[in-house]
Amino acid sequence: MDLKAEMTNLAARYWREQDLKNTGTYFIKCHNFVKIGYGSDCRQRLIECQVGNPYKLQLTLVLPSNFEYSLHAKLRDLHHQGDWHHIAGRLQDFLEKNSILPPNEWGA
């Protein structure tokens, strides 16, 4: 593994460990959908969402402030149901560039 890939993996692991603990606007991915919400314990929220969901959920990103409602308004055209949005277009680009998931774990 080259240095760049190694540093990317270390950074992704660090941010994944840090962001899972923090309060903020979270993005929980399930197939081609993402749940955008706000919570004080993103790791616990992921566990709560996983209960009753037959598909594996992944916390892909945590922003350190409450952007939930403004994002819902801006992404109205991608709205599916409740807090869930289709991963497409500008939302997909944003998540792919900013996700805390390693590149090999990203994808629909």
Helices and strands as residue ranges (DSSP letters): H 3-19, E 24-30, E 33-39, H 42-50, E 58-63, H 68-74, G 76-78, E 79-81, E 84-86, H 89-98, G 103-105
